[in-house]
Amino acid sequence: MTLQTIKSLDGKDEYVLLPIAIYEALKDKIQDQLAAKHAPANDDDEFIPFVLEDYIDNPLALARIKAGFTQQELAAKLNVTQAYISKVERQDKVTAKLLERVHAALAK
């Protein structure tokens, strides 16, 4: 019996096709190997929570995302275009007056 292999884009063997009988015989060993590979190595690998503020710098975008609004929905509440909201969210700074308007609109 020969096993079929599937090569990666660079031409190296990447996958092996096994007959189901061989897979069934090796199933427990395969699952043990996969579990060991994905198990934390030690206590240093503890869960690190996702913090939105670490990825979003713009206060308007941060407020909008936390409130669960799309750019289109916020634009409708402020009576501006979605393109304007997108433009403001790409800026480094946002005026206090605009932030006040956004917080008031998101609170409604």
Gaussian input, Z-matrix of N, CA and C with variables (Angstrom, degrees):
# hf/3-21g

backbone

0 1
 N
 C     1     B1
 C     2     B2     1     A1
 N     3     B3     2     A2     1     D1
 C     4     B4     3     A3     2     D2
 C     5     B5     4     A4     3     D3
 N     6     B6     5     A5     4     D4
 C     7     B7     6     A6     5     D5
 C     8     B8     7     A7     6     D6
 N     9     B9     8     A8     7     D7
 C    10    B10     9     A9     8     D8
 C    11    B11    10    A10     9     D9
 N    12    B12    11    A11    10    D10
 C    13    B13    12    A12    11    D11
 C    14    B14    13    A13    12    D12
 N    15    B15    14    A14    13    D13
 C    16    B16    15    A15    14    D14
 C    17    B17    16    A16    15    D15
 N    18    B18    17    A17    16    D16
 C    19    B19    18    A18    17    D17
 C    20    B20    19    A19    18    D18
 N    21    B21    20    A20    19    D19
 C    22    B22    21    A21    20    D20
 C    23    B23    22    A22    21    D21
 N    24    B24    23    A23    22    D22
 C    25    B25    24    A24    23    D23
 C    26    B26    25    A25    24    D24
 N    27    B27    26    A26    25    D25
 C    28    B28    27    A27    26    D26
 C    29    B29    28    A28    27    D27
 N    30    B30    29    A29    28    D28
 C    31    B31    30    A30    29    D29
 C    32    B32    31    A31    30    D30
 N    33    B33    32    A32    31    D31
 C    34    B34    33    A33    32    D32
 C    35    B35    34    A34    33    D33
 N    36    B36    35    A35    34    D34
 C    37    B37    36    A36    35    D35
 C    38    B38    37    A37    36    D36
 N    39    B39    38    A38    37    D37
 C    40    B40    39    A39    38    D38
 C    41    B41    40    A40    39    D39
 N    42    B42    41    A41    40    D40
 C    43    B43    42    A42    41    D41
 C    44    B44    43    A43    42    D42
 N    45    B45    44    A44    43    D43
 C    46    B46    45    A45    44    D44
 C    47    B47    46    A46    45    D45
 N    48    B48    47    A47    46    D46
 C    49    B49    48    A48    47    D47
 C    50    B50    49    A49    48    D48
 N    51    B51    50    A50    49    D49
 C    52    B52    51    A51    50    D50
 C    53    B53    52    A52    51    D51
 N    54    B54    53    A53    52    D52
 C    55    B55    54    A54    53    D53
 C    56    B56    55    A55    54    D54
 N    57    B57    56    A56    55    D55
 C    58    B58    57    A57    56    D56
 C    59    B59    58    A58    57    D57
 N    60    B60    59    A59    58    D58
 C    61    B61    60    A60    59    D59
 C    62    B62    61    A61    60    D60
 N    63    B63    62    A62    61    D61
 C    64    B64    63    A63    62    D62
 C    65    B65    64    A64    63    D63
 N    66    B66    65    A65    64    D64
 C    67    B67    66    A66    65    D65
 C    68    B68    67    A67    66    D66
 N    69    B69    68    A68    67    D67
 C    70    B70    69    A69    68    D68
 C    71    B71    70    A70    69    D69
 N    72    B72    71    A71    70    D70
 C    73    B73    72    A72    71    D71
 C    74    B74    73    A73    72    D72
 N    75    B75    74    A74    73    D73
 C    76    B76    75    A75    74    D74
 C    77    B77    76    A76    75    D75
 N    78    B78    77    A77    76    D76
 C    79    B79    78    A78    77    D77
 C    80    B80    79    A79    78    D78
 N    81    B81    80    A80    79    D79
 C    82    B82    81    A81    80    D80
 C    83    B83    82    A82    81    D81
 N    84    B84    83    A83    82    D82
 C    85    B85    84    A84    83    D83
 C    86    B86    85    A85    84    D84
 N    87    B87    86    A86    85    D85
 C    88    B88    87    A87    86    D86
 C    89    B89    88    A88    87    D87
 N    90    B90    89    A89    88    D88
 C    91    B91    90    A90    89    D89
 C    92    B92    91    A91    90    D90
 N    93    B93    92    A92    91    D91
 C    94    B94    93    A93    92    D92
 C    95    B95    94    A94    93    D93
 N    96    B96    95    A95    94    D94
 C    97    B97    96    A96    95    D95
 C    98    B98    97    A97    96    D96
 N    99    B99    98    A98    97    D97
 C   100   B100    99    A99    98    D98
 C   101   B101   100   A100    99    D99
 N   102   B102   101   A101   100   D100
 C   103   B103   102   A102   101   D101
 C   104   B104   103   A103   102   D102
 N   105   B105   104   A104   103   D103
 C   106   B106   105   A105   104   D104
 C   107   B107   106   A106   105   D105
 N   108   B108   107   A107   106   D106
 C   109   B109   108   A108   107   D107
 C   110   B110   109   A109   108   D108
 N   111   B111   110   A110   109   D109
 C   112   B112   111   A111   110   D110
 C   113   B113   112   A112   111   D111
 N   114   B114   113   A113   112   D112
 C   115   B115   114   A114   113   D113
 C   116   B116   115   A115   114   D114
 N   117   B117   116   A116   115   D115
 C   118   B118   117   A117   116   D116
 C   119   B119   118   A118   117   D117
 N   120   B120   119   A119   118   D118
 C   121   B121   120   A120   119   D119
 C   122   B122   121   A121   120   D120
 N   123   B123   122   A122   121   D121
 C   124   B124   123   A123   122   D122
 C   125   B125   124   A124   123   D123
 N   126   B126   125   A125   124   D124
 C   127   B127   126   A126   125   D125
 C   128   B128   127   A127   126   D126
 N   129   B129   128   A128   127   D127
 C   130   B130   129   A129   128   D128
 C   131   B131   130   A130   129   D129
 N   132   B132   131   A131   130   D130
 C   133   B133   132   A132   131   D131
 C   134   B134   133   A133   132   D132
 N   135   B135   134   A134   133   D133
 C   136   B136   135   A135   134   D134
 C   137   B137   136   A136   135   D135
 N   138   B138   137   A137   136   D136
 C   139   B139   138   A138   137   D137
 C   140   B140   139   A139   138   D138
 N   141   B141   140   A140   139   D139
 C   142   B142   141   A141   140   D140
 C   143   B143   142   A142   141   D141
 N   144   B144   143   A143   142   D142
 C   145   B145   144   A144   143   D143
 C   146   B146   145   A145   144   D144
 N   147   B147   146   A146   145   D145
 C   148   B148   147   A147   146   D146
 C   149   B149   148   A148   147   D147
 N   150   B150   149   A149   148   D148
 C   151   B151   150   A150   149   D149
 C   152   B152   151   A151   150   D150
 N   153   B153   152   A152   151   D151
 C   154   B154   153   A153   152   D152
 C   155   B155   154   A154   153   D153
 N   156   B156   155   A155   154   D154
 C   157   B157   156   A156   155   D155
 C   158   B158   157   A157   156   D156
 N   159   B159   158   A158   157   D157
 C   160   B160   159   A159   158   D158
 C   161   B161   160   A160   159   D159
 N   162   B162   161   A161   160   D160
 C   163   B163   162   A162   161   D161
 C   164   B164   163   A163   162   D162
 N   165   B165   164   A164   163   D163
 C   166   B166   165   A165   164   D164
 C   167   B167   166   A166   165   D165
 N   168   B168   167   A167   166   D166
 C   169   B169   168   A168   167   D167
 C   170   B170   169   A169   168   D168
 N   171   B171   170   A170   169   D169
 C   172   B172   171   A171   170   D170
 C   173   B173   172   A172   171   D171
 N   174   B174   173   A173   172   D172
 C   175   B175   174   A174   173   D173
 C   176   B176   175   A175   174   D174
 N   177   B177   176   A176   175   D175
 C   178   B178   177   A177   176   D176
 C   179   B179   178   A178   177   D177
 N   180   B180   179   A179   178   D178
 C   181   B181   180   A180   179   D179
 C   182   B182   181   A181   180   D180
 N   183   B183   182   A182   181   D181
 C   184   B184   183   A183   182   D182
 C   185   B185   184   A184   183   D183
 N   186   B186   185   A185   184   D184
 C   187   B187   186   A186   185   D185
 C   188   B188   187   A187   186   D186
 N   189   B189   188   A188   187   D187
 C   190   B190   189   A189   188   D188
 C   191   B191   190   A190   189   D189
 N   192   B192   191   A191   190   D190
 C   193   B193   192   A192   191   D191
 C   194   B194   193   A193   192   D192
 N   195   B195   194   A194   193   D193
 C   196   B196   195   A195   194   D194
 C   197   B197   196   A196   195   D195
 N   198   B198   197   A197   196   D196
 C   199   B199   198   A198   197   D197
 C   200   B200   199   A199   198   D198
 N   201   B201   200   A200   199   D199
 C   202   B202   201   A201   200   D200
 C   203   B203   202   A202   201   D201
 N   204   B204   203   A203   202   D202
 C   205   B205   204   A204   203   D203
 C   206   B206   205   A205   204   D204
 N   207   B207   206   A206   205   D205
 C   208   B208   207   A207   206   D206
 C   209   B209   208   A208   207   D207
 N   210   B210   209   A209   208   D208
 C   211   B211   210   A210   209   D209
 C   212   B212   211   A211   210   D210
 N   213   B213   212   A212   211   D211
 C   214   B214   213   A213   212   D212
 C   215   B215   214   A214   213   D213
 N   216   B216   215   A215   214   D214
 C   217   B217   216   A216   215   D215
 C   218   B218   217   A217   216   D216
 N   219   B219   218   A218   217   D217
 C   220   B220   219   A219   218   D218
 C   221   B221   220   A220   219   D219
 N   222   B222   221   A221   220   D220
 C   223   B223   222   A222   221   D221
 C   224   B224   223   A223   222   D222
 N   225   B225   224   A224   223   D223
 C   226   B226   225   A225   224   D224
 C   227   B227   226   A226   225   D225
 N   228   B228   227   A227   226   D226
 C   229   B229   228   A228   227   D227
 C   230   B230   229   A229   228   D228
 N   231   B231   230   A230   229   D229
 C   232   B232   231   A231   230   D230
 C   233   B233   232   A232   231   D231
 N   234   B234   233   A233   232   D232
 C   235   B235   234   A234   233   D233
 C   236   B236   235   A235   234   D234
 N   237   B237   236   A236   235   D235
 C   238   B238   237   A237   236   D236
 C   239   B239   238   A238   237   D237
 N   240   B240   239   A239   238   D238
 C   241   B241   240   A240   239   D239
 C   242   B242   241   A241   240   D240
 N   243   B243   242   A242   241   D241
 C   244   B244   243   A243   242   D242
 C   245   B245   244   A244   243   D243
 N   246   B246   245   A245   244   D244
 C   247   B247   246   A246   245   D245
 C   248   B248   247   A247   246   D246
 N   249   B249   248   A248   247   D247
 C   250   B250   249   A249   248   D248
 C   251   B251   250   A250   249   D249
 N   252   B252   251   A251   250   D250
 C   253   B253   252   A252   251   D251
 C   254   B254   253   A253   252   D252
 N   255   B255   254   A254   253   D253
 C   256   B256   255   A255   254   D254
 C   257   B257   256   A256   255   D255
 N   258   B258   257   A257   256   D256
 C   259   B259   258   A258   257   D257
 C   260   B260   259   A259   258   D258
 N   261   B261   260   A260   259   D259
 C   262   B262   261   A261   260   D260
 C   263   B263   262   A262   261   D261
 N   264   B264   263   A263   262   D262
 C   265   B265   264   A264   263   D263
 C   266   B266   265   A265   264   D264
 N   267   B267   266   A266   265   D265
 C   268   B268   267   A267   266   D266
 C   269   B269   268   A268   267   D267
 N   270   B270   269   A269   268   D268
 C   271   B271   270   A270   269   D269
 C   272   B272   271   A271   270   D270
 N   273   B273   272   A272   271   D271
 C   274   B274   273   A273   272   D272
 C   275   B275   274   A274   273   D273
 N   276   B276   275   A275   274   D274
 C   277   B277   276   A276   275   D275
 C   278   B278   277   A277   276   D276
 N   279   B279   278   A278   277   D277
 C   280   B280   279   A279   278   D278
 C   281   B281   280   A280   279   D279
 N   282   B282   281   A281   280   D280
 C   283   B283   282   A282   281   D281
 C   284   B284   283   A283   282   D282
 N   285   B285   284   A284   283   D283
 C   286   B286   285   A285   284   D284
 C   287   B287   286   A286   285   D285
 N   288   B288   287   A287   286   D286
 C   289   B289   288   A288   287   D287
 C   290   B290   289   A289   288   D288
 N   291   B291   290   A290   289   D289
 C   292   B292   291   A291   290   D290
 C   293   B293   292   A292   291   D291
 N   294   B294   293   A293   292   D292
 C   295   B295   294   A294   293   D293
 C   296   B296   295   A295   294   D294
 N   297   B297   296   A296   295   D295
 C   298   B298   297   A297   296   D296
 C   299   B299   298   A298   297   D297
 N   300   B300   299   A299   298   D298
 C   301   B301   300   A300   299   D299
 C   302   B302   301   A301   300   D300
 N   303   B303   302   A302   301   D301
 C   304   B304   303   A303   302   D302
 C   305   B305   304   A304   303   D303
 N   306   B306   305   A305   304   D304
 C   307   B307   306   A306   305   D305
 C   308   B308   307   A307   306   D306
 N   309   B309   308   A308   307   D307
 C   310   B310   309   A309   308   D308
 C   311   B311   310   A310   309   D309
 N   312   B312   311   A311   310   D310
 C   313   B313   312   A312   311   D311
 C   314   B314   313   A313   312   D312
 N   315   B315   314   A314   313   D313
 C   316   B316   315   A315   314   D314
 C   317   B317   316   A316   315   D315
 N   318   B318   317   A317   316   D316
 C   319   B319   318   A318   317   D317
 C   320   B320   319   A319   318   D318
 N   321   B321   320   A320   319   D319
 C   322   B322   321   A321   320   D320
 C   323   B323   322   A322   321   D321

   B1=1.4450
   B2=1.5356
   B3=1.3216
   B4=1.4552
   B5=1.5177
   B6=1.3063
   B7=1.4572
   B8=1.5136
   B9=1.2915
   B10=1.4555
   B11=1.5210
   B12=1.3232
   B13=1.4607
   B14=1.5185
   B15=1.3057
   B16=1.4599
   B17=1.5162
   B18=1.3082
   B19=1.4529
   B20=1.5287
   B21=1.3345
   B22=1.4629
   B23=1.5273
   B24=1.3077
   B25=1.4662
   B26=1.5252
   B27=1.3324
   B28=1.4668
   B29=1.5280
   B30=1.3340
   B31=1.4570
   B32=1.5175
   B33=1.3225
   B34=1.4627
   B35=1.5210
   B36=1.3505
   B37=1.4537
   B38=1.5269
   B39=1.3489
   B40=1.4589
   B41=1.5331
   B42=1.3281
   B43=1.4578
   B44=1.5252
   B45=1.3413
   B46=1.4579
   B47=1.5218
   B48=1.3202
   B49=1.4557
   B50=1.5238
   B51=1.3251
   B52=1.4667
   B53=1.5182
   B54=1.3267
   B55=1.4674
   B56=1.5336
   B57=1.3067
   B58=1.4609
   B59=1.5326
   B60=1.3058
   B61=1.4711
   B62=1.5233
   B63=1.3217
   B64=1.4655
   B65=1.5262
   B66=1.3259
   B67=1.4622
   B68=1.5287
   B69=1.3276
   B70=1.4680
   B71=1.5192
   B72=1.3317
   B73=1.4652
   B74=1.5283
   B75=1.3248
   B76=1.4683
   B77=1.5272
   B78=1.3210
   B79=1.4651
   B80=1.5318
   B81=1.3125
   B82=1.4606
   B83=1.5286
   B84=1.3235
   B85=1.4686
   B86=1.5258
   B87=1.3318
   B88=1.4682
   B89=1.5258
   B90=1.3296
   B91=1.4653
   B92=1.5232
   B93=1.3277
   B94=1.4656
   B95=1.5220
   B96=1.3195
   B97=1.4688
   B98=1.5345
   B99=1.3270
   B100=1.4689
   B101=1.5224
   B102=1.3250
   B103=1.4709
   B104=1.5196
   B105=1.3207
   B106=1.4662
   B107=1.5202
   B108=1.3128
   B109=1.4702
   B110=1.5252
   B111=1.3280
   B112=1.4636
   B113=1.5231
   B114=1.3147
   B115=1.4627
   B116=1.5208
   B117=1.3397
   B118=1.4610
   B119=1.5246
   B120=1.3150
   B121=1.4679
   B122=1.5228
   B123=1.3388
   B124=1.4668
   B125=1.5224
   B126=1.3154
   B127=1.4619
   B128=1.5211
   B129=1.3380
   B130=1.4674
   B131=1.5195
   B132=1.3359
   B133=1.4534
   B134=1.5297
   B135=1.3179
   B136=1.4512
   B137=1.5227
   B138=1.3214
   B139=1.4494
   B140=1.5225
   B141=1.3219
   B142=1.4648
   B143=1.5249
   B144=1.3290
   B145=1.4613
   B146=1.5317
   B147=1.3198
   B148=1.4578
   B149=1.5238
   B150=1.3187
   B151=1.4635
   B152=1.5226
   B153=1.3186
   B154=1.4588
   B155=1.5256
   B156=1.3217
   B157=1.4671
   B158=1.5295
   B159=1.3240
   B160=1.4591
   B161=1.5213
   B162=1.3317
   B163=1.4629
   B164=1.5211
   B165=1.3126
   B166=1.4609
   B167=1.5221
   B168=1.3342
   B169=1.4611
   B170=1.5253
   B171=1.3108
   B172=1.4562
   B173=1.5251
   B174=1.3514
   B175=1.4704
   B176=1.5270
   B177=1.3317
   B178=1.4555
   B179=1.5319
   B180=1.3191
   B181=1.4664
   B182=1.5252
   B183=1.3107
   B184=1.4638
   B185=1.5282
   B186=1.3140
   B187=1.4709
   B188=1.5276
   B189=1.3305
   B190=1.4606
   B191=1.5309
   B192=1.3309
   B193=1.4590
   B194=1.5271
   B195=1.3256
   B196=1.4651
   B197=1.5238
   B198=1.3476
   B199=1.4641
   B200=1.5291
   B201=1.3391
   B202=1.4541
   B203=1.5140
   B204=1.3303
   B205=1.4550
   B206=1.5245
   B207=1.3247
   B208=1.4561
   B209=1.5185
   B210=1.3207
   B211=1.4665
   B212=1.5227
   B213=1.3165
   B214=1.4674
   B215=1.5294
   B216=1.3199
   B217=1.4647
   B218=1.5235
   B219=1.3306
   B220=1.4610
   B221=1.5192
   B222=1.3216
   B223=1.4654
   B224=1.5241
   B225=1.3182
   B226=1.4670
   B227=1.5211
   B228=1.3404
   B229=1.4656
   B230=1.5301
   B231=1.3466
   B232=1.4700
   B233=1.5176
   B234=1.3451
   B235=1.4564
   B236=1.5354
   B237=1.3230
   B238=1.4688
   B239=1.5306
   B240=1.3197
   B241=1.4618
   B242=1.5258
   B243=1.3206
   B244=1.4652
   B245=1.5227
   B246=1.3180
   B247=1.4676
   B248=1.5325
   B249=1.3192
   B250=1.4638
   B251=1.5303
   B252=1.3263
   B253=1.4662
   B254=1.5260
   B255=1.3193
   B256=1.4633
   B257=1.5238
   B258=1.3278
   B259=1.4725
   B260=1.5280
   B261=1.3141
   B262=1.4655
   B263=1.5317
   B264=1.3318
   B265=1.4587
   B266=1.5300
   B267=1.3141
   B268=1.4691
   B269=1.5278
   B270=1.3213
   B271=1.4574
   B272=1.5256
   B273=1.3349
   B274=1.4626
   B275=1.5227
   B276=1.3246
   B277=1.4660
   B278=1.5221
   B279=1.3339
   B280=1.4561
   B281=1.5212
   B282=1.3252
   B283=1.4651
   B284=1.5224
   B285=1.3147
   B286=1.4602
   B287=1.5291
   B288=1.3315
   B289=1.4630
   B290=1.5339
   B291=1.3372
   B292=1.4652
   B293=1.5258
   B294=1.3199
   B295=1.4671
   B296=1.5251
   B297=1.3164
   B298=1.4612
   B299=1.5257
   B300=1.3383
   B301=1.4716
   B302=1.5279
   B303=1.3275
   B304=1.4657
   B305=1.5292
   B306=1.3171
   B307=1.4733
   B308=1.5220
   B309=1.3255
   B310=1.4512
   B311=1.5359
   B312=1.3259
   B313=1.4607
   B314=1.5316
   B315=1.3263
   B316=1.4569
   B317=1.5255
   B318=1.3254
   B319=1.4623
   B320=1.5233
   B321=1.3213
   B322=1.4806
   B323=1.4991
   A1=108.55
   A2=116.19
   A3=120.34
   A4=108.52
   A5=115.51
   A6=121.20
   A7=108.75
   A8=115.79
   A9=120.04
   A10=109.08
   A11=116.24
   A12=120.68
   A13=109.12
   A14=115.01
   A15=122.23
   A16=106.20
   A17=115.49
   A18=121.11
   A19=110.83
   A20=115.70
   A21=121.58
   A22=108.42
   A23=116.97
   A24=121.22
   A25=112.54
   A26=116.97
   A27=119.01
   A28=112.54
   A29=117.82
   A30=121.65
   A31=116.00
   A32=118.41
   A33=121.19
   A34=109.95
   A35=116.80
   A36=120.87
   A37=109.02
   A38=115.93
   A39=119.70
   A40=112.12
   A41=117.72
   A42=122.24
   A43=109.37
   A44=114.89
   A45=121.22
   A46=107.54
   A47=116.45
   A48=121.39
   A49=108.01
   A50=115.97
   A51=121.63
   A52=110.30
   A53=117.26
   A54=118.51
   A55=108.43
   A56=116.63
   A57=121.53
   A58=111.47
   A59=118.85
   A60=121.21
   A61=110.99
   A62=116.74
   A63=120.46
   A64=109.88
   A65=116.19
   A66=119.77
   A67=110.26
   A68=117.62
   A69=121.05
   A70=110.99
   A71=117.22
   A72=120.96
   A73=111.35
   A74=116.70
   A75=121.34
   A76=113.65
   A77=117.04
   A78=122.26
   A79=112.86
   A80=118.93
   A81=121.36
   A82=111.66
   A83=116.36
   A84=119.91
   A85=111.02
   A86=116.50
   A87=120.61
   A88=110.00
   A89=117.19
   A90=120.66
   A91=111.20
   A92=117.79
   A93=121.09
   A94=110.83
   A95=116.58
   A96=120.91
   A97=110.50
   A98=116.21
   A99=119.78
   A100=111.49
   A101=116.99
   A102=120.82
   A103=110.28
   A104=117.43
   A105=121.09
   A106=110.60
   A107=116.69
   A108=120.93
   A109=111.29
   A110=117.06
   A111=121.18
   A112=113.64
   A113=118.16
   A114=120.83
   A115=109.85
   A116=117.74
   A117=119.51
   A118=110.87
   A119=115.80
   A120=120.52
   A121=111.14
   A122=116.97
   A123=121.12
   A124=109.03
   A125=116.53
   A126=120.60
   A127=113.27
   A128=117.97
   A129=120.94
   A130=111.95
   A131=117.86
   A132=122.41
   A133=111.73
   A134=117.93
   A135=119.37
   A136=110.71
   A137=115.79
   A138=123.98
   A139=111.30
   A140=116.13
   A141=121.91
   A142=106.38
   A143=118.31
   A144=120.28
   A145=112.33
   A146=115.41
   A147=122.30
   A148=108.13
   A149=116.69
   A150=121.73
   A151=107.38
   A152=116.06
   A153=122.47
   A154=111.89
   A155=116.54
   A156=120.65
   A157=112.63
   A158=117.76
   A159=120.87
   A160=111.98
   A161=117.27
   A162=121.44
   A163=114.00
   A164=117.98
   A165=122.43
   A166=108.49
   A167=116.81
   A168=121.39
   A169=112.77
   A170=117.37
   A171=121.39
   A172=109.89
   A173=117.77
   A174=120.16
   A175=113.80
   A176=117.18
   A177=119.52
   A178=109.74
   A179=117.53
   A180=121.26
   A181=110.30
   A182=116.69
   A183=121.17
   A184=111.00
   A185=116.85
   A186=120.97
   A187=110.63
   A188=116.59
   A189=121.07
   A190=111.13
   A191=116.18
   A192=120.62
   A193=110.84
   A194=116.78
   A195=119.89
   A196=112.07
   A197=116.54
   A198=120.68
   A199=111.72
   A200=117.19
   A201=120.47
   A202=114.60
   A203=116.95
   A204=121.51
   A205=110.79
   A206=116.27
   A207=120.79
   A208=107.88
   A209=116.08
   A210=119.43
   A211=109.91
   A212=117.04
   A213=121.42
   A214=110.78
   A215=116.94
   A216=120.23
   A217=111.29
   A218=116.96
   A219=119.91
   A220=110.67
   A221=116.64
   A222=120.80
   A223=110.66
   A224=117.26
   A225=120.79
   A226=111.00
   A227=117.57
   A228=121.06
   A229=111.99
   A230=116.78
   A231=120.79
   A232=112.79
   A233=116.11
   A234=121.76
   A235=111.71
   A236=115.28
   A237=122.55
   A238=107.23
   A239=116.26
   A240=119.32
   A241=110.74
   A242=115.22
   A243=120.52
   A244=109.63
   A245=117.41
   A246=121.27
   A247=110.83
   A248=116.69
   A249=120.38
   A250=110.65
   A251=116.75
   A252=120.32
   A253=109.52
   A254=116.30
   A255=120.70
   A256=111.30
   A257=116.24
   A258=121.49
   A259=110.61
   A260=116.79
   A261=120.82
   A262=110.52
   A263=117.25
   A264=120.40
   A265=112.49
   A266=117.86
   A267=120.98
   A268=112.05
   A269=118.01
   A270=121.59
   A271=110.36
   A272=114.43
   A273=119.60
   A274=111.82
   A275=116.71
   A276=120.56
   A277=110.19
   A278=114.88
   A279=122.32
   A280=106.91
   A281=116.62
   A282=119.50
   A283=110.55
   A284=115.17
   A285=121.07
   A286=110.57
   A287=116.59
   A288=120.80
   A289=110.93
   A290=116.38
   A291=119.58
   A292=110.83
   A293=117.02
   A294=119.92
   A295=111.24
   A296=117.12
   A297=120.80
   A298=110.68
   A299=116.29
   A300=120.54
   A301=110.88
   A302=116.00
   A303=120.88
   A304=110.30
   A305=117.21
   A306=119.92
   A307=111.25
   A308=117.80
   A309=120.69
   A310=110.50
   A311=116.96
   A312=120.91
   A313=110.71
   A314=117.19
   A315=120.54
   A316=112.20
   A317=116.31
   A318=120.81
   A319=112.25
   A320=116.83
   A321=120.68
   A322=111.48
   D1=138.30
   D2=176.25
   D3=-113.45
   D4=146.69
   D5=177.09
   D6=-96.63
   D7=140.88
   D8=177.42
   D9=-89.61
   D10=141.98
   D11=176.43
   D12=-118.51
   D13=152.88
   D14=175.37
   D15=-116.26
   D16=128.13
   D17=-175.91
   D18=-93.17
   D19=150.99
   D20=175.53
   D21=-79.51
   D22=177.44
   D23=179.76
   D24=-60.85
   D25=-28.99
   D26=179.59
   D27=-87.74
   D28=8.00
   D29=173.59
   D30=89.16
   D31=2.09
   D32=179.99
   D33=-90.21
   D34=148.89
   D35=176.23
   D36=-62.04
   D37=128.13
   D38=-177.81
   D39=-120.07
   D40=-34.29
   D41=-179.45
   D42=-132.76
   D43=156.96
   D44=175.87
   D45=-127.62
   D46=132.59
   D47=175.40
   D48=-93.62
   D49=121.90
   D50=-178.12
   D51=-108.76
   D52=144.41
   D53=168.69
   D54=-63.09
   D55=148.12
   D56=-175.11
   D57=-59.97
   D58=-33.89
   D59=179.76
   D60=-63.14
   D61=-40.52
   D62=178.50
   D63=-69.79
   D64=-41.01
   D65=177.93
   D66=-60.39
   D67=-46.29
   D68=179.75
   D69=-59.26
   D70=-39.13
   D71=-179.89
   D72=-68.12
   D73=-32.12
   D74=-176.54
   D75=-101.13
   D76=-0.77
   D77=-172.61
   D78=-53.31
   D79=-47.98
   D80=-178.49
   D81=-62.88
   D82=-42.35
   D83=178.82
   D84=-64.58
   D85=-39.84
   D86=179.10
   D87=-63.58
   D88=-45.44
   D89=-179.68
   D90=-64.25
   D91=-38.87
   D92=177.24
   D93=-62.98
   D94=-42.61
   D95=179.75
   D96=-64.46
   D97=-42.85
   D98=179.08
   D99=-65.62
   D100=-40.48
   D101=179.09
   D102=-64.27
   D103=-41.07
   D104=179.24
   D105=-66.46
   D106=-35.62
   D107=-179.16
   D108=-68.27
   D109=-36.44
   D110=-176.17
   D111=-95.73
   D112=-4.52
   D113=179.23
   D114=-76.30
   D115=144.38
   D116=176.76
   D117=-60.64
   D118=138.01
   D119=-177.88
   D120=-71.15
   D121=-36.64
   D122=179.27
   D123=-160.62
   D124=-172.92
   D125=-177.42
   D126=-70.85
   D127=-13.13
   D128=178.84
   D129=-71.09
   D130=-15.45
   D131=-177.30
   D132=-92.85
   D133=34.18
   D134=-176.97
   D135=-72.34
   D136=161.47
   D137=-177.45
   D138=-60.88
   D139=133.17
   D140=175.97
   D141=-113.40
   D142=115.88
   D143=-176.32
   D144=-68.57
   D145=152.19
   D146=176.11
   D147=-78.46
   D148=125.15
   D149=178.64
   D150=-116.84
   D151=112.21
   D152=-175.46
   D153=-55.62
   D154=-38.24
   D155=-178.04
   D156=-62.92
   D157=-21.72
   D158=177.93
   D159=-72.65
   D160=-16.94
   D161=-175.18
   D162=-116.40
   D163=-21.62
   D164=-177.73
   D165=-115.65
   D166=115.50
   D167=-179.32
   D168=-91.28
   D169=-32.97
   D170=-174.56
   D171=-73.29
   D172=123.37
   D173=-176.91
   D174=-64.88
   D175=-31.36
   D176=178.64
   D177=-68.50
   D178=-46.01
   D179=178.64
   D180=-62.72
   D181=-41.64
   D182=-179.95
   D183=-61.83
   D184=-46.73
   D185=179.33
   D186=-62.65
   D187=-42.90
   D188=-178.94
   D189=-62.68
   D190=-46.88
   D191=-177.90
   D192=-66.03
   D193=-43.39
   D194=178.88
   D195=-62.18
   D196=-33.21
   D197=179.17
   D198=-79.58
   D199=-10.76
   D200=177.92
   D201=81.16
   D202=26.12
   D203=-179.48
   D204=-103.09
   D205=148.84
   D206=170.67
   D207=-85.59
   D208=167.10
   D209=176.17
   D210=-60.85
   D211=-39.32
   D212=-178.98
   D213=-63.63
   D214=-42.41
   D215=-179.84
   D216=-66.26
   D217=-42.39
   D218=178.20
   D219=-64.94
   D220=-41.37
   D221=179.01
   D222=-59.14
   D223=-42.29
   D224=179.03
   D225=-63.16
   D226=-40.85
   D227=179.09
   D228=-66.09
   D229=-32.69
   D230=-179.10
   D231=-92.83
   D232=-3.57
   D233=-178.38
   D234=60.76
   D235=43.60
   D236=175.54
   D237=-130.74
   D238=178.15
   D239=179.61
   D240=-87.99
   D241=158.87
   D242=175.23
   D243=-63.13
   D244=-34.44
   D245=179.43
   D246=-62.27
   D247=-36.82
   D248=177.80
   D249=-65.48
   D250=-43.57
   D251=178.47
   D252=-61.51
   D253=-44.09
   D254=178.64
   D255=-59.80
   D256=-42.68
   D257=179.70
   D258=-62.72
   D259=-45.61
   D260=-179.31
   D261=-65.10
   D262=-37.89
   D263=-179.49
   D264=-68.77
   D265=-20.76
   D266=177.54
   D267=-85.16
   D268=-12.17
   D269=-178.50
   D270=-76.76
   D271=155.70
   D272=177.68
   D273=-76.32
   D274=-33.29
   D275=-177.24
   D276=-126.48
   D277=149.39
   D278=177.77
   D279=-129.03
   D280=138.15
   D281=-177.98
   D282=-69.54
   D283=152.38
   D284=179.21
   D285=-63.11
   D286=-36.42
   D287=-179.42
   D288=-63.19
   D289=-43.64
   D290=178.73
   D291=-66.65
   D292=-39.49
   D293=177.86
   D294=-61.78
   D295=-39.52
   D296=177.37
   D297=-62.18
   D298=-43.36
   D299=178.31
   D300=-61.85
   D301=-42.27
   D302=-179.01
   D303=-65.41
   D304=-47.21
   D305=179.34
   D306=-61.32
   D307=-38.25
   D308=177.97
   D309=-66.60
   D310=-40.73
   D311=-179.57
   D312=-67.99
   D313=-38.82
   D314=-178.93
   D315=-71.86
   D316=-25.12
   D317=-179.30
   D318=-76.93
   D319=-18.52
   D320=-177.48
   D321=-73.38

